[in-house]
Amino acid sequence: MGQDGAGRDIERLGEYVWRLPQTGDMRVPGVVYADRSLFDQSGHDEALQQVVNVATLPGIVKASIAMPDIHWGYGFPIGGVAAMDDVDGVVSPGGVGFDINCGVRLVRTGLRVDDVRPRLPELMHELMRRVPQGTGARGALRLSPSELRRLIEQGVPYLAERGLATERDLEHTEEGGRLDGADADAVTHKALQRGLLQVGSLGAGNHFLEVQVVADVADERAAEAFGVTPGQVVVMIHSGSRGFGHQTCTDHLARMDAAMRHYGYEPPDRQLACAPVRATEGRDYLAAMACAGNFAFANRQMMMHEVRHALAEIFGRAWERLGVELVYDVAHNIAKREIHVVDGVERPVWVHRKGATRAFGPGRPDLPADYRRRPAGHHPRRHGLGELAAGRHRRGHG
């Protein structure tokens, strides 16, 4: 047993596992996964206090968990994960963040680095022309208010109906590009207005669109399943729900903050405003959150659509012939109802992930069919060729 810089007791359970014992108002312990150098890095004290704060939330199951890159965020630490009981638990917008369903999409091509390097300046120019960047940028897709309502309730399948997504795109997007339970009536008029013109835009902050080359492969079986090889050019897109998601989080945080006294909650940090999962405030947030999640999936899909056509324009071939296909799209800011084994019993829980992604092993039905029989493996290492970056700092998600 030792102590951190703030005097909290710390137990080292293994080379990469640390435990913050349950004390005071904590309902469960905190668990941090990190090696010594990461655990001791500057600025961890504030993030560890947030791990402790999250452990006080009603209905939290087993532990307040933090990933290796944990750092300070809004309410929850970024890199924080917590599961809440489906009956007695709460939902907290701070456990999802303002950029609801922000995620990363990897797109492979049939192009090699020697094909792209001589054309890189004109390719980057075309990408910048087609994919709007920056605060308040107008998106590539124009929608009417009624069309936006359909998009946020249906997600990427709505774009597929319009010829803007393929069946393979749906299969290789987490949840098929659609979160269930979305209800546009749970979204405020202000959020709808902010999102109306932003579908298909990169945004600002830590978001980016990057042209990359696969440098080497650490797991050949996984790389084969993903369809990537050394020297191959890929495109990575990191963005989320833009002003729509930010406004949705803002609106429901204010509503929950006002309702907490009614439910007898006094969290140690007002940024952990929450409501029971089954209360009106909780249900309404989850319905609006699902709308923002669908917006984010559709936003990344539209940017990929523009990437496809930019590559076709520069290389003079249809994107299908260039082999521009989605490898996978996964989110890192979301709360999802999932079934997990807790103390030997399957149990429905609402898992909050803030700057953390799901990582399922072989056989899980949540994975695309062509990935289910493959080992989880490692990501192929990539080097950037060119970047449409809204900012240099890429860590903050909340």
C-alpha positions as CSV (number, residue, x, y, z in Angstrom):
1,M,0.0,0.0,0.0
2,G,1.3,3.5,-0.9
3,Q,-0.1,7.0,-1.5
4,D,-0.3,9.3,-4.4
5,G,0.6,13.0,-4.5
6,A,-2.8,13.9,-2.9
7,G,-2.4,11.4,0.0
8,R,-4.8,8.8,-1.4
9,D,-4.1,5.2,-0.6
10,I,-3.0,3.2,-3.7
11,E,-2.6,-0.6,-4.0
12,R,-0.6,-2.1,-6.8
13,L,-2.4,-5.3,-7.8
14,G,-0.1,-6.2,-10.7
15,E,2.4,-4.7,-13.2
16,Y,-0.4,-2.7,-14.9
17,V,-3.2,-2.6,-12.4
18,W,-3.7,-0.1,-9.5
19,R,-6.5,0.0,-7.0
20,L,-8.0,3.0,-5.1
21,P,-9.6,1.4,-2.1
22,Q,-13.2,2.2,-1.3
23,T,-13.3,4.9,1.3
24,G,-15.7,7.7,2.4
25,D,-18.7,8.0,0.1
26,M,-17.2,5.6,-2.6
27,R,-19.7,2.8,-3.4
28,V,-17.0,0.8,-5.2
29,P,-13.2,0.9,-5.5
30,G,-11.3,2.7,-8.3
31,V,-9.2,0.6,-10.7
32,V,-6.6,2.1,-13.0
33,Y,-4.8,0.2,-15.8
34,A,-1.4,1.7,-16.5
35,D,2.3,1.0,-16.2
36,R,4.4,2.8,-13.6
37,S,5.5,5.6,-16.0
38,L,2.0,6.4,-17.0
39,F,0.6,6.2,-13.5
40,D,3.2,8.6,-12.2
41,Q,2.9,11.2,-15.0
42,S,2.3,14.8,-14.2
43,G,-1.3,15.9,-13.7
44,H,-2.7,12.5,-12.6
45,D,-3.8,13.7,-9.2
46,E,-6.8,15.6,-10.6
47,A,-7.8,12.7,-12.8
48,L,-7.5,10.1,-10.0
49,Q,-9.8,12.3,-7.9
50,Q,-12.3,12.1,-10.6
51,V,-12.0,8.3,-10.5
52,V,-12.9,8.5,-6.8
53,N,-15.8,10.9,-7.5
54,V,-17.3,8.6,-10.1
55,A,-17.2,5.8,-7.6
56,T,-19.8,7.6,-5.5
57,L,-22.5,7.6,-8.1
58,P,-25.6,5.6,-7.3
59,G,-25.9,2.1,-8.9
60,I,-22.2,1.9,-10.0
61,V,-21.2,-1.7,-10.6
62,K,-17.9,-3.3,-9.5
63,A,-15.5,-0.4,-9.9
64,S,-14.8,3.1,-11.3
65,I,-12.3,2.3,-14.1
66,A,-9.6,4.3,-15.8
67,M,-7.6,3.4,-18.9
68,P,-3.8,3.9,-19.3
69,D,-4.1,7.4,-20.8
70,I,-6.4,8.8,-18.1
71,H,-6.4,12.5,-17.8
72,W,-8.6,15.3,-16.4
73,G,-12.0,15.8,-18.0
74,Y,-15.5,17.1,-17.4
75,G,-16.9,15.2,-14.4
76,F,-15.5,11.8,-15.5
77,P,-11.8,11.5,-16.3
78,I,-11.1,11.1,-20.0
79,G,-10.2,7.5,-20.3
80,G,-12.9,6.7,-17.7
81,V,-15.3,3.8,-17.8
82,A,-18.2,3.0,-15.4
83,A,-21.1,0.6,-15.6
84,M,-24.4,1.5,-13.9
85,D,-27.2,-0.9,-12.9
86,D,-30.1,-0.9,-15.3
87,V,-32.6,-0.7,-12.5
88,D,-31.0,1.3,-9.6
89,G,-28.3,3.1,-11.5
90,V,-28.0,6.6,-12.9
91,V,-26.9,8.1,-16.2
92,S,-24.5,11.0,-16.2
93,P,-23.8,13.2,-19.3
94,G,-20.4,13.9,-17.8
95,G,-19.6,10.2,-18.4
96,V,-20.2,10.6,-22.1
97,G,-18.9,14.1,-22.7
98,F,-20.0,17.1,-24.8
99,D,-18.9,15.5,-28.1
100,I,-21.4,12.6,-27.9
101,N,-20.3,9.5,-29.9
102,C,-17.1,11.1,-31.0
103,G,-15.1,8.3,-32.7
104,V,-12.5,7.2,-35.2
105,R,-13.0,5.7,-38.6
106,L,-10.2,4.0,-40.6
107,V,-10.6,3.8,-44.3
108,R,-8.3,1.6,-46.4
109,T,-7.4,2.2,-50.1
110,G,-5.8,0.1,-52.8
111,L,-3.2,2.9,-53.3
112,R,0.5,2.6,-52.3
113,V,2.6,5.3,-50.8
114,D,4.6,5.7,-54.0
115,D,1.3,6.3,-55.9
116,V,0.1,9.0,-53.5
117,R,3.3,10.9,-52.5
118,P,3.7,12.7,-55.9
119,R,0.0,13.8,-55.8
120,L,-0.2,14.5,-52.1
121,P,-0.4,18.4,-52.4
122,E,-3.3,18.3,-54.8
123,L,-5.0,15.5,-52.9
124,M,-4.8,17.5,-49.7
125,H,-6.2,20.5,-51.5
126,E,-9.1,18.5,-52.8
127,L,-9.8,17.0,-49.3
128,M,-9.7,20.5,-47.8
129,R,-12.2,21.7,-50.4
130,R,-14.6,18.9,-49.8
131,V,-14.4,18.4,-46.1
132,P,-15.2,21.6,-44.1
133,Q,-13.0,22.3,-41.1
134,G,-13.2,24.7,-38.2
135,T,-15.7,26.0,-35.7
136,G,-19.1,26.5,-37.2
137,A,-18.2,25.0,-40.5
138,R,-21.0,24.1,-42.9
139,G,-21.2,20.4,-43.6
140,A,-21.0,18.7,-47.0
141,L,-24.7,17.5,-46.7
142,R,-27.6,19.9,-46.9
143,L,-30.7,18.8,-45.0
144,S,-34.2,20.2,-44.3
145,P,-35.4,20.2,-40.7
146,S,-37.6,17.1,-41.4
147,E,-34.7,15.3,-43.0
148,L,-32.4,16.1,-40.1
149,R,-35.0,14.5,-37.7
150,R,-35.0,11.4,-39.8
151,L,-31.2,11.3,-39.9
152,I,-30.8,11.6,-36.1
153,E,-33.4,8.9,-35.5
154,Q,-32.1,6.5,-38.2
155,G,-28.3,7.2,-38.5
156,V,-26.2,5.9,-41.3
157,P,-29.1,3.6,-42.7
158,Y,-30.8,6.9,-43.7
159,L,-27.7,7.8,-45.7
160,A,-27.7,4.4,-47.3
161,E,-31.3,5.0,-48.5
162,R,-29.9,8.1,-50.3
163,G,-27.0,6.3,-51.9
164,L,-24.4,7.8,-49.5
165,A,-23.4,4.6,-47.8
166,T,-23.0,1.0,-48.8
167,E,-24.1,-2.2,-47.1
168,R,-20.5,-2.8,-46.3
169,D,-20.2,0.6,-44.6
170,L,-23.1,-0.4,-42.4
171,E,-21.6,-3.7,-41.5
172,H,-18.2,-2.1,-40.6
173,T,-19.7,0.7,-38.4
174,E,-20.2,0.0,-34.7
175,E,-23.9,-0.8,-34.1
176,G,-24.5,-0.7,-37.9
177,G,-24.3,3.1,-37.7
178,R,-27.5,3.4,-35.7
179,L,-28.2,3.6,-31.9
180,D,-31.6,2.4,-30.9
181,G,-33.9,4.5,-28.8
182,A,-33.3,7.8,-30.6
183,D,-36.2,10.2,-30.4
184,A,-35.9,13.6,-32.0
185,D,-38.6,15.0,-29.7
186,A,-36.1,14.7,-26.8
187,V,-33.8,17.1,-28.6
188,T,-34.2,20.9,-28.1
189,H,-34.8,23.3,-31.0
190,K,-31.5,25.0,-30.3
191,A,-29.6,21.7,-30.7
192,L,-31.5,20.9,-34.0
193,Q,-30.7,24.4,-35.3
194,R,-27.0,23.9,-34.5
195,G,-26.8,20.6,-36.2
196,L,-28.8,21.4,-39.3
197,L,-25.9,22.6,-41.4
198,Q,-23.0,20.6,-39.9
199,V,-23.4,17.0,-41.2
200,G,-20.2,16.2,-43.0
201,S,-17.9,18.6,-41.3
202,L,-14.7,17.9,-39.3
203,G,-15.0,20.6,-36.6
204,A,-12.3,22.0,-34.4
205,G,-10.3,21.1,-31.3
206,N,-8.5,17.7,-31.6
207,H,-10.4,16.4,-34.6
208,F,-8.5,15.5,-37.8
209,L,-8.6,13.8,-41.1
210,E,-5.3,12.3,-41.9
211,V,-3.8,10.5,-44.9
212,Q,-1.5,7.8,-43.6
213,V,0.7,4.9,-44.7
214,V,0.9,1.6,-42.9
215,A,4.5,1.4,-41.8
216,D,4.6,-2.2,-40.5
217,V,2.3,-4.9,-39.2
218,A,2.5,-6.4,-35.7
219,D,-0.3,-9.0,-36.1
220,E,-0.5,-10.6,-39.6
221,R,-3.8,-12.3,-39.0
222,A,-5.5,-9.2,-37.8
223,A,-4.0,-7.1,-40.6
224,E,-5.2,-9.7,-43.1
225,A,-8.7,-9.4,-41.8
226,F,-8.6,-5.6,-41.9
227,G,-7.2,-5.8,-45.5
228,V,-4.1,-3.7,-44.7
229,T,-0.4,-4.3,-45.7
230,P,2.9,-2.3,-45.3
231,G,3.1,0.6,-47.7
232,Q,-0.6,0.8,-48.2
233,V,-2.3,4.3,-47.9
234,V,-5.2,4.6,-45.5
235,V,-7.3,7.5,-44.2
236,M,-8.2,8.1,-40.6
237,I,-11.1,10.4,-39.6
238,H,-11.6,11.6,-36.0
239,S,-14.8,13.6,-35.4
240,G,-18.1,13.5,-33.6
241,S,-21.5,15.2,-33.2
242,R,-20.3,18.8,-33.6
243,G,-22.5,21.6,-32.2
244,F,-25.5,19.2,-32.1
245,G,-23.9,16.9,-29.6
246,H,-22.5,19.8,-27.5
247,Q,-25.8,21.5,-27.2
248,T,-27.6,18.2,-26.4
249,C,-25.1,17.6,-23.5
250,T,-25.5,21.2,-22.3
251,D,-29.3,21.1,-22.3
252,H,-29.5,17.8,-20.4
253,L,-26.8,18.7,-17.9
254,A,-28.8,21.7,-16.9
255,R,-31.9,19.7,-16.5
256,M,-30.3,17.0,-14.4
257,D,-28.5,19.5,-12.2
258,A,-31.9,21.0,-11.4
259,A,-33.5,17.6,-10.7
260,M,-30.8,16.0,-8.5
261,R,-32.1,17.4,-5.3
262,H,-35.5,15.8,-6.1
263,Y,-33.8,12.4,-6.2
264,G,-31.6,13.0,-3.2
265,Y,-28.3,13.1,-5.0
266,E,-25.4,15.3,-3.9
267,P,-22.4,14.3,-5.9
268,P,-18.9,15.6,-4.9
269,D,-18.7,17.5,-8.2
270,R,-21.6,19.2,-9.9
271,Q,-20.1,18.2,-13.2
272,L,-21.4,14.7,-12.3
273,A,-25.0,15.8,-12.6
274,C,-27.1,12.7,-13.1
275,A,-30.5,11.2,-13.0
276,P,-31.9,7.6,-12.5
277,V,-31.7,5.6,-15.7
278,R,-35.5,4.9,-15.5
279,A,-36.5,8.4,-14.5
280,T,-38.0,10.9,-17.0
281,E,-34.8,12.9,-17.1
282,G,-32.6,9.8,-17.6
283,R,-34.8,8.4,-20.3
284,D,-35.0,11.7,-22.1
285,Y,-31.2,12.2,-22.0
286,L,-30.6,8.7,-23.4
287,A,-33.1,9.3,-26.2
288,A,-31.3,12.6,-27.1
289,M,-27.9,11.0,-26.7
290,A,-28.8,8.3,-29.2
291,C,-29.8,11.1,-31.6
292,A,-26.4,12.8,-31.2
293,G,-24.8,9.4,-31.6
294,N,-26.6,8.8,-34.9
295,F,-25.6,12.3,-36.0
296,A,-21.9,11.5,-35.3
297,F,-22.0,8.2,-37.2
298,A,-23.6,10.0,-40.1
299,N,-21.1,12.9,-39.9
300,R,-18.1,10.5,-40.3
301,Q,-19.9,8.6,-43.0
302,M,-20.4,11.8,-45.0
303,M,-16.8,12.8,-44.6
304,M,-15.7,9.4,-45.9
305,H,-18.1,9.8,-48.8
306,E,-16.3,13.0,-49.7
307,V,-12.9,11.3,-49.2
308,R,-13.9,8.7,-51.7
309,H,-14.8,11.3,-54.3
310,A,-11.7,13.3,-53.6
311,L,-9.5,10.3,-54.3
312,A,-11.5,9.5,-57.4
313,E,-11.1,13.0,-58.7
314,I,-7.3,13.1,-58.1
315,F,-6.5,9.5,-59.4
316,G,-9.1,9.5,-62.3
317,R,-10.8,6.2,-61.3
318,A,-14.0,5.4,-59.5
319,W,-13.5,5.0,-55.7
320,E,-14.6,1.4,-56.0
321,R,-11.8,0.6,-58.4
322,L,-9.4,2.4,-56.0
323,G,-10.5,0.0,-53.2
324,V,-11.6,2.8,-50.8
325,E,-13.4,0.7,-48.1
326,L,-14.2,1.2,-44.5
327,V,-12.2,-0.9,-42.1
328,Y,-14.1,0.0,-39.0
329,D,-15.8,2.9,-37.2
330,V,-15.8,2.9,-33.4
331,A,-16.9,5.5,-30.9
332,H,-15.2,6.6,-27.6
333,N,-17.8,8.9,-26.0
334,I,-21.0,7.1,-25.3
335,A,-23.2,5.2,-22.8
336,K,-24.7,1.9,-23.9
337,R,-27.0,-0.7,-22.4
338,E,-25.0,-4.0,-22.5
339,I,-25.1,-7.4,-20.9
340,H,-22.1,-8.3,-18.9
341,V,-21.2,-11.0,-16.4
342,V,-21.0,-9.5,-13.0
343,D,-20.1,-11.8,-10.1
344,G,-20.9,-14.8,-12.3
345,V,-24.3,-13.6,-13.3
346,E,-25.3,-11.9,-16.6
347,R,-26.6,-8.5,-15.9
348,P,-27.8,-5.5,-17.9
349,V,-25.8,-2.3,-17.2
350,W,-25.4,1.1,-18.8
351,V,-21.7,1.4,-19.6
352,H,-20.4,5.0,-19.7
353,R,-17.2,5.3,-21.9
354,K,-15.4,8.6,-21.9
355,G,-12.5,8.7,-24.3
356,A,-12.5,4.8,-24.2
357,T,-13.6,2.3,-26.8
358,R,-15.1,-1.1,-26.7
359,A,-12.6,-3.9,-27.5
360,F,-14.3,-7.2,-28.0
361,G,-12.6,-10.5,-28.7
362,P,-13.4,-13.2,-31.3
363,G,-16.9,-14.5,-31.6
364,R,-18.8,-11.5,-30.3
365,P,-21.9,-10.8,-32.4
366,D,-21.2,-7.1,-31.9
367,L,-18.3,-7.4,-34.4
368,P,-18.6,-7.4,-38.2
369,A,-19.0,-11.0,-39.4
370,D,-15.6,-11.0,-41.2
371,Y,-13.8,-10.0,-38.0
372,R,-15.5,-12.4,-35.5
373,R,-13.1,-15.3,-36.1
374,R,-10.0,-13.2,-35.9
375,P,-7.8,-12.5,-32.8
376,A,-8.1,-9.0,-31.4
377,G,-4.4,-8.5,-32.3
378,H,-2.7,-5.1,-32.4
379,H,-3.3,-2.1,-34.6
380,P,-0.9,-1.8,-37.6
381,R,1.4,1.1,-37.0
382,R,0.8,4.1,-39.2
383,H,2.7,7.2,-40.3
384,G,1.0,10.4,-41.4
385,L,1.5,11.7,-44.9
386,G,-0.8,14.7,-44.7
387,E,-3.3,16.0,-42.2
388,L,-6.4,18.2,-42.1
389,A,-6.1,19.0,-38.4
390,A,-8.4,21.3,-36.5
391,G,-5.8,21.4,-33.7
392,R,-2.5,19.8,-32.6
393,H,-3.8,18.6,-29.3
394,R,-5.7,15.4,-29.8
395,R,-6.3,14.1,-26.3
396,G,-9.3,15.9,-24.8
397,H,-12.7,14.4,-25.4
398,G,-14.9,15.8,-22.7
